Amino acid sequence: MNVVDANEIKKVFKLLNKNQVEYILMRNIDKELPNDLESGKDIDLLIKDKKAIVKILNNNNFKKITHPHQNNIFLYGVKKFEFHKNDKEVLFDLNFQIAVRSLDAGQWIPLDETIQISAWKNRRFEQQSEDFRYWTLSYDDEFISLVARSIFDKKGFQNGYIKRINELQPLISKEEVVKKLNMVFFKFTPYLLEMIEKQEFDKIITNYLQFKEY
């Protein structure tokens, strides 16, 4: 497996931190960053100020390239994602909201505004190693986004996601997570959390699609 040069990844994050760019690394499943990112895979960033990050990327040999979802339908104010790549194979996927695919025609829709606000208000600074630090989602918001992405985008719970969701369970505020999940899954929320706690991940999608108690 070819991997992206870890030093190139570290270099960009150091630049973002030094320049106080407001960003959030949305996922780092299996801690693949910085050392084990497969060539061709993108790094998902949630961005507040597009101009600030694009300026830094442009000044460091990144170029905007065609995004595979550019012709998708984006609803309710979701801005189209952007790919920016350099000649060292570092590929950033810039997101401007936490968005998921709808289950009907696959349009991109934002998670509830409460979650969008919380993402920025409660982001945390992770020091993974001495030379790799980054802003990421709070434990609560990461848990919610991984669950939502698994259901709406992935249509299933992948092993890396299950592992991370399980790691997050003892770290989250269940009361806060329930409040936010209610904004997405409504009356299905208690059943969803029960299945996660019981490790019944294989049942979640089917049960959600069949849920009729709204």
C-alpha positions in Angstrom: 0.0 0.0 0.0 1.3 3.4 -1.0 0.9 6.0 1.7 1.1 9.8 1.7 4.3 11.3 3.1 3.6 11.9 6.7 6.0 14.9 6.8 3.9 16.6 4.1 0.7 16.2 6.2 2.4 17.4 9.3 3.8 20.4 7.5 0.3 21.6 6.3 -1.3 21.2 9.8 1.6 23.2 11.3 0.9 26.0 8.8 -2.8 26.0 9.6 -2.1 26.1 13.3 0.6 28.8 13.0 -1.7 31.0 11.0 -4.7 30.4 13.3 -6.9 29.1 10.5 -10.3 28.0 11.9 -10.6 24.4 10.8 -11.7 21.1 12.2 -10.3 17.7 11.2 -13.6 15.8 10.9 -12.3 12.3 11.1 -9.1 10.4 11.8 -10.3 6.8 11.7 -7.8 4.3 13.0 -5.4 7.2 13.5 -4.4 6.9 9.8 -3.1 10.5 10.0 -0.3 11.3 9.7 1.6 8.0 9.0 -0.9 5.6 7.4 -3.0 7.6 4.9 -3.4 5.6 1.8 -2.4 7.5 -1.4 -5.6 8.8 -3.0 -7.6 9.2 0.2 -8.6 12.7 1.2 -8.4 14.5 4.5 -11.8 15.9 5.5 -11.7 19.4 7.0 -14.6 21.5 8.2 -13.8 25.1 7.3 -15.2 28.4 8.6 -13.2 30.9 6.5 -12.6 29.6 3.0 -10.4 32.5 1.9 -8.0 32.0 4.7 -7.3 28.3 4.1 -7.3 28.6 0.3 -4.7 31.3 0.5 -2.4 29.2 2.6 -3.0 26.1 0.4 -2.4 28.1 -2.8 0.9 29.5 -1.3 2.0 25.9 -0.7 1.5 24.4 -4.1 -2.0 23.2 -3.7 -4.4 23.4 -6.6 -8.2 23.1 -6.7 -9.2 20.0 -8.6 -12.5 18.4 -9.7 -14.6 17.0 -6.8 -16.4 13.7 -7.5 -19.6 15.1 -5.9 -19.6 18.4 -7.7 -22.7 17.6 -9.7 -24.7 16.3 -6.7 -27.6 18.2 -5.3 -26.9 20.3 -2.3 -29.9 21.5 -0.2 -30.7 23.9 2.7 -27.6 26.0 2.3 -25.0 23.3 2.1 -22.1 24.6 0.1 -20.4 22.3 -2.4 -17.3 20.5 -1.2 -13.9 21.4 -2.7 -10.8 19.2 -3.4 -7.4 20.8 -3.0 -4.3 18.7 -3.8 -0.6 19.2 -4.1 2.1 17.3 -6.0 3.0 15.3 -2.9 -0.4 13.6 -3.0 -1.9 15.5 0.0 -5.6 15.8 -0.8 -7.9 18.0 1.3 -11.7 17.8 1.1 -13.0 21.1 2.3 -16.5 21.0 4.0 -18.4 24.1 5.0 -21.1 22.3 7.0 -21.4 18.9 8.6 -23.6 17.3 5.9 -25.0 13.9 5.1 -26.8 12.3 2.3 -30.6 12.2 2.5 -32.0 8.6 2.3 -34.4 9.4 -0.6 -32.4 10.7 -3.6 -29.1 11.2 -1.9 -29.1 15.0 -1.8 -26.6 16.6 0.6 -28.4 18.1 3.7 -26.9 19.7 6.8 -27.2 18.2 10.3 -29.3 20.3 12.6 -28.0 23.9 13.3 -27.5 23.0 16.9 -24.8 20.5 15.9 -23.2 23.0 13.4 -22.9 25.6 16.2 -21.6 23.1 18.7 -18.9 21.9 16.3 -17.2 25.2 16.4 -18.0 26.2 20.0 -16.8 22.9 21.5 -14.0 21.8 19.1 -10.9 20.5 20.9 -7.2 20.6 20.3 -5.7 17.1 19.9 -2.0 16.5 20.4 -1.6 13.1 18.8 2.2 13.3 18.9 4.9 15.9 19.6 4.8 17.0 15.9 1.2 16.4 15.0 -1.5 18.5 16.5 -4.9 19.5 15.1 -8.3 20.9 15.9 -11.0 18.3 15.9 -14.7 17.8 17.0 -15.7 17.4 20.6 -16.2 13.9 21.7 -20.0 14.4 21.6 -20.1 15.9 18.1 -17.6 13.3 16.8 -19.8 10.5 18.1 -22.9 12.0 16.5 -21.2 12.7 13.2 -19.8 9.2 12.9 -23.2 7.6 13.7 -25.0 9.9 11.2 -22.4 9.3 8.5 -22.5 5.6 9.0 -26.3 5.5 8.5 -26.8 8.2 5.8 -23.6 8.1 3.8 -22.0 4.6 4.3 -25.3 2.7 4.7 -23.6 0.6 7.3 -21.1 0.7 10.2 -17.5 0.0 9.1 -15.1 -1.6 11.5 -13.0 1.6 11.9 -16.2 3.6 12.7 -17.4 0.9 15.2 -14.0 1.0 17.0 -14.0 4.7 17.3 -17.7 4.9 18.3 -16.9 2.4 21.1 -13.9 4.5 22.2 -16.1 7.6 22.4 -18.9 6.0 24.4 -17.3 6.5 27.9 -16.2 10.0 26.9 -19.4 11.5 25.8 -22.1 13.3 27.8 -25.0 11.1 27.1 -27.6 13.8 28.0 -26.1 16.2 25.5 -25.7 13.5 22.8 -29.4 12.5 23.3 -30.5 16.1 22.8 -28.5 16.4 19.6 -29.4 13.0 18.2 -33.1 13.8 18.8 -32.6 16.6 16.2 -31.6 14.1 13.6 -33.3 10.8 14.5 -36.2 12.0 16.6 -38.1 9.2 18.4 -35.7 6.6 17.0 -32.9 8.0 19.2 -33.3 5.7 22.3 -33.5 2.6 20.1 -30.4 3.7 18.2 -28.4 4.3 21.4 -29.6 1.0 22.8 -28.4 -0.9 19.8 -25.0 0.9 19.9 -24.6 0.0 23.6 -25.5 -3.7 22.8 -23.1 -3.7 19.8 -26.0 -4.5 17.5 -24.6 -2.4 14.7 -25.7 -4.8 12.0 -29.4 -4.1 12.9 -29.3 -0.3 13.0 -29.9 0.5 9.3 -32.7 -1.9 8.8 -34.4 -1.0 12.0 -34.1 2.7 11.2 -35.6 2.3 7.7 -38.5 0.3 9.1 -39.1 2.6 12.1 -42.7 3.9 12.0 -43.3 5.4 15.5 -42.9 9.1 14.4 
